[in-house]
Amino acid sequence: FTGDKVFLSTGYGTGGGLIDLAGGRPKEIWANKHMHNMFNPSVLINGHLYGISGQAGQSGDAGLVCVELATGKLKWKERSLMFGAMTATTDKLIAIGEKGELVIAEVNPDRFVATSRGQVLGGRCWTTPVLADGRIYVRNAKGDMVCVDVKP
């Protein structure tokens, strides 16, 4: 939600869209398949949605995506993570790829810029990373967990 607008999204090839709720009747502003979240929601930062778009089992279409909220325009898509999960701070995206690669990237609507990345887990990783007290916690489907210290 932002003001009188709500972004809705789903997987299974459906896509997402922005709905205006002002005036008592919902009105579609835009709808497309640029952002179709399956497990984890998108994050809105400075007028742009960032999120993992795609569907489990169809990694060729999945990736970390940036979409302009007002227009639905695809700004960029980074396919290297394939499917996975993401969270964000005010200036960093924190994503775990489905095969356990942890990526820290700039919040940048113009292009994807990874500032660090590394393989931290194996197995299937679809759980949203958690940032707490300068540490990032990630886990896989088996329940293995890793803590990465990112304090300056």
Salt bridges, closest charged atoms under 4 A:
ASP61 OD2 - HIS36 NE2 3.16
ASP61 OD1 - LYS77 NZ 3.36
GLU101 OE2 - ARG117 NE 2.81
ASP133 OD2 - ARG135 NH1 3.68
ASP144 OD2 - LYS142 NZ 3.63
